[in-house]
Amino acid sequence: MRITVFTALAVVLAGVLLAAAPQQPPSETNQVGEFMRAKLHHSQKLLEGLSMEKYNLIAKHSQAMSLLSQASNWQVLQTPEYRQRSTEFRRSVDALTEAAKQHNLDGATLAFVQVTMKCVSCHKYVRSVRMAKLDLPLEVDTITASTLPREDAQ
């Protein structure tokens, strides 16, 4: 039963992380894509560790995710809210590491769920900020276009 729940959670997490990956300009896509795949790999290994009750595996991959969250590729936005979300993510991952070190499977499982929720929430936030940025030029172009004299009006 436990493995079935963990397997379902892994499938959902993988789908969410892949679908929630923010859109990047082509020059950044490969770097961020590789980075996101690394994050996904660590998430899958965390789930494996939880389902198999392998505390060393949990601790290893939660620490790796904490390190990833400090990398330059992680900083896709430079906003106070994004920094706060990154800090909250890191705290959740560190709680997961601590629970693994204490051989607390229930605590580690709860921390993993919190980490997953932080991921989904942050990806949603990044998408909304990026969409807002994409909308801005269109509105400016529309305003500019409507105020310019039309060629056919002359």
C-alpha positions as CSV (number, residue, x, y, z in Angstrom):
1,M,0.0,0.0,0.0
2,R,2.8,2.4,1.0
3,I,4.7,1.7,-2.3
4,T,1.5,2.3,-4.3
5,V,0.9,5.7,-2.6
6,F,4.6,6.7,-3.1
7,T,4.5,5.6,-6.7
8,A,1.4,7.6,-7.4
9,L,3.0,10.6,-5.7
10,A,6.1,10.2,-7.8
11,V,4.1,10.1,-11.0
12,V,2.2,13.2,-10.0
13,L,5.4,15.0,-8.9
14,A,7.1,14.2,-12.2
15,G,4.2,15.4,-14.2
16,V,3.9,18.6,-12.2
17,L,7.5,19.4,-12.4
18,L,7.7,18.8,-16.1
19,A,4.5,20.6,-16.9
20,A,5.2,23.5,-14.5
21,A,8.7,24.2,-15.8
22,P,8.7,27.9,-16.7
23,Q,9.1,28.9,-20.4
24,Q,12.6,30.2,-21.2
25,P,14.1,32.0,-24.2
26,P,15.9,29.5,-26.4
27,S,19.3,30.5,-25.2
28,E,18.4,29.5,-21.6
29,T,16.2,26.5,-22.3
30,N,18.9,23.9,-22.4
31,Q,20.6,25.1,-19.2
32,V,17.4,25.4,-17.2
33,G,16.0,22.2,-18.7
34,E,19.1,20.3,-17.5
35,F,18.8,21.9,-14.1
36,M,15.2,21.0,-13.8
37,R,15.9,17.4,-14.8
38,A,18.5,17.2,-12.1
39,K,15.9,18.5,-9.6
40,L,13.4,16.0,-10.8
41,H,16.1,13.2,-10.5
42,H,16.7,14.1,-6.9
43,S,12.9,14.2,-6.2
44,Q,12.5,10.8,-7.7
45,K,15.4,9.5,-5.6
46,L,13.8,11.1,-2.5
47,L,10.6,9.2,-3.2
48,E,12.5,6.0,-3.7
49,G,14.3,6.5,-0.4
50,L,11.0,7.2,1.4
51,S,9.2,4.2,-0.1
52,M,12.1,1.9,0.7
53,E,12.9,3.5,4.1
54,K,16.5,4.2,3.0
55,Y,17.4,7.2,5.2
56,N,20.9,7.7,3.7
57,L,19.3,8.0,0.2
58,I,16.8,10.5,1.5
59,A,19.4,12.6,3.3
60,K,21.8,12.5,0.2
61,H,19.2,13.7,-2.3
62,S,17.5,16.2,0.0
63,Q,20.9,17.8,0.7
64,A,21.6,17.8,-3.1
65,M,18.3,19.7,-3.6
66,S,19.2,22.2,-1.0
67,L,22.5,22.8,-2.8
68,L,20.6,23.2,-6.1
69,S,18.5,25.8,-4.6
70,Q,21.6,27.9,-4.0
71,A,22.9,27.6,-7.6
72,S,22.7,30.5,-10.0
73,N,20.4,28.6,-12.4
74,W,17.9,28.5,-9.5
75,Q,17.6,32.3,-9.6
76,V,15.2,32.6,-12.5
77,L,13.6,35.8,-11.0
78,Q,15.1,38.6,-9.0
79,T,12.1,39.5,-6.8
80,P,11.7,39.6,-3.0
81,E,8.8,37.1,-3.3
82,Y,10.9,34.7,-5.3
83,R,13.8,34.9,-2.8
84,Q,11.3,34.2,0.0
85,R,9.9,31.2,-1.8
86,S,13.4,29.9,-2.3
87,T,14.1,30.3,1.4
88,E,10.9,28.4,2.3
89,F,11.8,25.7,-0.2
90,R,15.3,25.3,1.3
91,R,13.8,25.1,4.9
92,S,11.5,22.3,3.8
93,V,14.3,20.4,2.1
94,D,16.5,20.9,5.2
95,A,13.6,19.6,7.4
96,L,13.5,16.6,5.1
97,T,17.2,16.1,5.6
98,E,16.9,16.4,9.4
99,A,14.0,13.9,9.5
100,A,16.1,11.4,7.5
101,K,19.0,11.8,9.9
102,Q,16.7,11.1,12.8
103,H,15.2,8.0,11.0
104,N,11.8,9.6,11.2
105,L,9.9,8.2,8.2
106,D,6.6,10.1,8.9
107,G,8.4,13.4,9.4
108,A,10.4,12.9,6.2
109,T,7.3,12.0,4.3
110,L,5.5,15.1,5.5
111,A,8.5,17.2,4.7
112,F,8.6,15.7,1.2
113,V,5.0,16.6,0.7
114,Q,5.8,20.2,1.8
115,V,8.8,20.3,-0.6
116,T,6.5,19.2,-3.4
117,M,3.9,21.9,-2.5
118,K,6.7,24.5,-2.4
119,C,7.8,23.4,-5.9
120,V,4.3,23.6,-7.4
121,S,3.6,26.9,-5.7
122,C,6.8,28.5,-6.9
123,H,6.5,27.2,-10.5
124,K,3.0,28.7,-10.5
125,Y,4.3,32.0,-9.3
126,V,7.1,32.1,-11.9
127,R,4.7,31.3,-14.7
128,S,2.4,34.1,-13.5
129,V,5.3,36.6,-13.4
130,R,6.5,35.6,-16.8
131,M,3.1,35.8,-18.3
132,A,2.7,39.3,-16.8
133,K,6.0,40.3,-18.5
134,L,4.8,38.8,-21.8
135,D,1.5,40.7,-21.5
136,L,3.2,44.1,-20.9
137,P,4.8,44.6,-24.4
138,L,1.6,43.6,-26.1
139,E,-0.3,46.2,-24.1
140,V,2.3,48.8,-24.9
141,D,2.3,47.9,-28.5
142,T,-1.5,48.2,-28.7
143,I,-1.4,51.6,-27.0
144,T,1.4,52.7,-29.3
145,A,-0.3,51.4,-32.4
146,S,-3.6,53.0,-31.6
147,T,-2.0,56.5,-31.1
148,L,0.1,56.4,-34.3
149,P,-1.5,57.9,-37.4
150,R,-2.7,55.2,-39.8
151,E,-1.4,55.2,-43.3
152,D,-4.8,54.6,-44.9
153,A,-6.3,57.7,-43.0
154,Q,-4.2,60.1,-45.1
